[in-house]
């Protein structure tokens, strides 16, 4: 039986950065069984003492930490070593190396990435715009979008839009509905704004739609999950995308993050022209 590790994620901020880094690490190891315990806003020696004290009574502990205060980070390292607990400082060396390269002292300020600056409010505005333009709710001002996503039902338009919005992109997404005309506003807006078509394998899409109906108890026509009908929907959407020369992304084997990364890459290429 594999060991079950207890991974303590200790952060002096929200822990979001550490969580994402750990997910990337974990993905590299198959059969890595673990339970993750989060300790956010850890900013005193007393808090660290409590974490170390708790870990003494546990087995297979690993401590990952992001603490920008150097003295506090050193204290964590010393206490972990003293108690024979494996610990890894995630950002410390990187910050120090950047400091040397830039010949500048790092501020060592916790939550530095969460400052309420212009960039932060830009992201909030993008999220508000994206939510209000989800699923074709508003199409009168599509040209204000940074990117427009189009695709048939359940091709990850909404989750991808929200993810991009959190990165600061204003996104509108438009459903391609069988037997309905493509909105003229979408066609006109594509002359100024990048439109990207999302497609998916028909079999996979049929499963996704079926699961959606069951979990949400939706009332949908029988054609909605019919694989042959879905295939036709996809082929018609491809014809539309190719007609207007819109880039196409197949989301079948892509996570939302990977789809978003592909979209950002397309936008970067277009903006560099």
C-alpha positions, -999 to 999 in steps of 0.1 A, spaced: 0 0 0 14 34 -9 22 60 17 -3 88 21 16 120 25 3 150 44 14 181 25 13 213 46 10 243 23 21 273 44 18 308 29 20 343 42 -8 353 18 -38 335 3 -18 304 -7 -31 306 -43 4 307 -58 16 278 -37 -15 257 -45 -9 261 -83 28 252 -80 20 221 -59 -6 210 -85 21 212 -112 45 192 -90 19 166 -81 10 160 -118 45 147 -124 42 118 -100 17 89 -106 3 72 -75 12 101 -53 -14 99 -26 -16 129 -4 -38 151 17 -33 188 15 -37 211 45 -36 248 39 -22 274 63 -28 308 48 -17 342 62 11 327 83 31 358 94 44 351 129 68 327 146 39 317 169 19 305 139 49 285 127 54 269 161 18 257 161 22 242 126 54 224 136 39 212 169 9 198 150 31 180 125 50 162 153 20 140 159 15 132 122 33 108 98 47 114 63 46 152 66 59 175 38 60 212 43 59 236 13 60 272 21 60 307 5 71 332 31 87 363 17 99 377 51 135 363 51 138 360 89 105 342 91 114 319 62 147 311 79 128 303 112 105 279 93 135 262 78 153 258 111 123 245 130 115 220 103 151 207 102 152 205 140 122 182 139 133 162 109 104 174 87 111 177 50 104 213 40 108 232 7 108 270 3 91 276 -31 99 313 -40 128 322 -17 157 314 -41 139 327 -71 133 361 -54 169 362 -42 182 354 -78 160 381 -93 172 406 -67 208 399 -77 200 401 -114 181 433 -112 205 447 -85 175 457 -65 162 448 -30 130 428 -30 102 445 -9 96 411 9 60 423 13 33 395 18 4 396 -7 24 419 -29 6 404 -60 -28 414 -45 -22 451 -45 -54 471 -55 -37 488 -85 -48 496 -120 -41 460 -131 -63 446 -104 -92 469 -113 -87 460 -150 -92 423 -141 -124 431 -121 -137 451 -151 -129 422 -174 -148 397 -152 -178 420 -151 -178 424 -188 -173 387 -194 -202 376 -171 -226 401 -187 -216 389 -222 -218 352 -214 -238 329 -238 -247 357 -261 -266 377 -235 -253 410 -249 -242 413 -285 -246 450 -292 -211 459 -282 -190 429 -291 -163 451 -306 -154 461 -270 -142 425 -264 -106 415 -264 -117 382 -279 -149 365 -288 -154 327 -284 -179 309 -306 -190 273 -305 -219 249 -302 -232 240 -267 -208 226 -241 -175 234 -259 -161 251 -228 -170 286 -239 -181 299 -204 -153 284 -182 -127 294 -207 -141 329 -208 -141 332 -170 -106 320 -168 -94 345 -194 -113 373 -176 -94 366 -145 -63 371 -166 -76 406 -175 -92 398 -209 -127 410 -218 -144 380 -234 -178 375 -251 -190 341 -260 -216 333 -286 -234 300 -289 -238 285 -324 -273 272 -324 -287 247 -350 -311 261 -375 -305 297 -363 -288 324 -382 -254 335 -370 -259 370 -354 -248 397 -378 -232 416 -349 -207 387 -346 -198 388 -383 -193 426 -382 -174 425 -350 -150 399 -363 -136 425 -387 -121 443 -357 -121 418 -329 -105 383 -329 -132 356 -330 -120 320 -321 -141 289 -328 -141 261 -303 -148 225 -314 -148 191 -297 -149 154 -305 -186 144 -311 -185 114 -288 -169 133 -260 -194 161 -265 -223 137 -263 -210 124 -230 -206 159 -216 -241 169 -226 -256 138 -212 -238 143 -179 -249 179 -178 -286 170 -183 -284 144 -156 -266 166 -130 -287 198 -137 -320 180 -144 -323 200 -176 -352 195 -201 -335 192 -235 -347 178 -269 -335 142 -277 -313 155 -305 -292 174 -279 -272 142 -270 -275 124 -303 -239 118 -316 -249 120 -352 -267 154 -347 -237 167 -327 -214 157 -355 -235 177 -379 -235 207 -355 -197 205 -353 -193 203 -391 -216 233 -396 -197 253 -370 -164 244 -387 -178 256 -420 -188 289 -404 -153 294 -388 -135 286 -420 -158 309 -441 -147 339 -420 -111 326 -414 -115 324 -377 -89 304 -358 -102 270 -345 -92 253 -313 -101 217 -306 -108 215 -268 -113 177 -267 -82 169 -248 -75 203 -234 -81 216 -199 -96 251 -196 -61 264 -187 -46 249 -219 -74 262 -241 -69 297 -226 -31 295 -231 -38 287 -268 -61 317 -271 -36 340 -255 -9 328 -279 -32 335 -309 -39 370 -295 -2 377 -289 6 367 -325 -22 389 -339 -12 419 -317 24 416 -328 15 421 -364 
